[in-house]
Amino acid sequence: MFNNVAIECPEPVDGQCCVYILECIDHSYYVGFTTNIKERLMRHEGKDASLWTTVRAPVALVYVEVHTSFIEARRRESQLKKWTRVKKERLISGEWQKQ
């Protein structure tokens, strides 16, 4: 169904923000950030988070980064949204960090 293996959703921690990538049923990627990853993922699964994921449900969590700063997380989200599909796939697979 999905190209990537879904990962376990981490428990939210006060003061942390998560940048995440979801793989949608049509194999597109959605990049977002949140202070409560479990709640946000439930909203995506319930088709109540974004128009993009609502029409492309179900979704699978395939990547998460934890940040200690809201600003840092927003910047990283913005950066990842500009990346090509290939670059996102390399990040998801772990190949990007090997360089």
Protein Blocks (a to p, Z undefined) as FASTA:
>chain_A
ZZbdcdddddddehiacddddddfkopacddddfblklmmmmmmnopmbmklmmmcccdd
fbdcddfbfklmmmmmmmmmmpcfklmmmmmnommmmZZ
